[in-house]
Amino acid sequence: MDNDNTSYDEVSPQLDELSSSLMGEALDRLAEGVRINTLVAIQDESGDTTLLELADDGPEALLEGARRQVRRTAHAIRYAIVYEGAVGLEDDTFVDALILEFGERGHRSYSAYSLFEGRGMGDEFRWTEPAPAGEEEPLLG
């Protein structure tokens, strides 16, 4: 498997697969009624992926903990972080959302979100396709 992403200007197929898989895992959990704390997927140069779930702290502390974990993982080449949050609408209301941060060593890092409703409703659970939320501070340099 070729893990070299140097020919991609934005998001490599490997990062797209990693972030899509993590987002899918989070959406499946929400459909089952499971609370999402902070999920982290970190992939190394050989393509091995470590999946972590951080819990037992406040949302901001969990997110900072996830970012620290990515920064200090030796040989990390790409990562994705998913957590529950909210997105503000034009009418100043907020709706539930899954927030995704993802990046790759030597490239820009991004965030996206997917709105959802119907936690725990199985087949009745609904979500939107991920929408871009902006650029993030790169965690891997």
C-alpha positions in Angstrom: 0.0 0.0 0.0 1.4 3.4 -1.0 1.1 5.8 1.9 3.0 8.6 0.3 0.8 11.7 0.0 3.3 14.1 -1.6 1.4 14.2 -4.9 -1.8 15.5 -3.3 -2.3 19.2 -2.8 -5.2 18.9 -0.4 -6.6 15.7 1.0 -5.0 12.3 0.0 -7.2 9.3 -0.6 -5.7 7.8 2.6 -6.8 10.8 4.7 -10.2 10.8 3.1 -10.7 7.1 4.0 -9.5 7.6 7.5 -11.7 10.6 8.3 -14.7 9.1 6.5 -14.4 5.8 8.5 -14.1 7.7 11.8 -17.1 9.9 10.9 -19.1 6.8 9.9 -18.2 5.1 13.2 -19.4 8.1 15.1 -22.7 8.3 13.2 -23.4 4.6 13.8 -22.9 5.1 17.5 -25.2 8.1 17.5 -27.9 6.1 15.7 -27.6 3.4 18.4 -27.9 6.1 21.1 -24.3 5.9 22.3 -22.8 9.2 23.4 -19.8 10.3 21.4 -17.0 11.6 23.7 -14.0 12.4 21.5 -12.8 9.8 19.0 -9.3 9.9 17.6 -7.8 7.9 14.7 -4.1 8.2 14.1 -2.3 6.5 11.3 1.4 5.9 11.1 3.8 5.6 8.1 3.2 1.9 7.7 -0.6 2.4 7.5 -1.4 1.0 11.0 -4.3 2.9 12.6 -4.9 3.5 16.3 -8.4 4.3 17.4 -8.8 6.0 20.8 -11.9 7.3 22.7 -11.3 10.0 25.3 -13.9 10.4 28.0 -14.4 11.4 31.6 -13.6 15.1 31.2 -15.3 18.2 29.8 -15.6 18.7 26.1 -12.8 21.3 25.7 -10.4 19.2 27.8 -11.2 16.1 25.7 -10.6 17.9 22.5 -7.3 19.3 23.8 -6.3 15.9 25.0 -7.0 14.4 21.6 -4.9 17.1 19.9 -2.1 16.4 22.4 -2.3 12.7 21.6 -1.9 13.3 17.9 1.0 15.7 18.4 3.0 13.3 20.6 2.3 10.1 18.6 5.6 9.0 17.1 5.5 8.3 13.4 2.0 9.7 13.0 1.4 10.7 9.4 -2.4 11.5 9.4 -5.2 11.8 11.9 -8.9 12.5 12.3 -10.7 13.6 15.4 -14.5 13.5 15.9 -16.6 15.0 18.7 -20.1 16.2 19.4 -20.8 19.9 19.2 -23.3 22.4 17.8 -23.4 24.6 14.7 -25.0 28.1 14.8 -27.7 28.8 12.2 -28.5 32.2 10.7 -31.5 32.7 13.1 -29.1 32.5 16.1 -30.2 29.0 17.1 -27.9 26.0 17.4 -28.3 22.4 16.1 -26.5 19.2 17.1 -23.5 18.4 14.9 -20.6 16.0 14.7 -17.4 18.0 14.2 -14.5 16.4 12.4 -10.9 17.7 12.4 -8.4 16.0 10.1 -4.9 16.5 8.7 -1.7 15.0 7.4 1.9 15.7 8.0 3.2 18.5 5.8 -0.2 19.5 4.6 -3.1 21.8 5.7 -5.5 20.6 8.3 -9.3 21.1 8.0 -12.6 20.7 9.9 -16.0 19.7 8.7 -19.4 19.1 10.4 -22.4 16.9 9.9 -25.8 17.9 11.4 -27.8 15.1 13.0 -31.1 14.4 14.7 -32.8 11.4 16.1 -30.1 10.0 18.4 -30.8 6.4 19.3 -33.5 6.1 16.7 -31.7 3.5 14.6 -33.0 3.6 11.0 -34.8 6.9 11.8 -31.6 8.6 12.7 -30.8 11.4 10.1 -27.6 13.3 9.3 -26.3 15.6 6.6 -23.4 15.1 4.3 -20.3 16.6 5.9 -19.8 20.3 5.1 -16.5 22.2 5.2 -16.0 24.3 8.4 -12.6 25.8 7.6 -8.9 25.3 8.1 -7.4 24.2 11.4 -3.9 24.5 13.0 -1.9 21.6 11.7 -1.1 19.1 14.5 1.6 17.2 12.6 3.6 20.1 11.1 
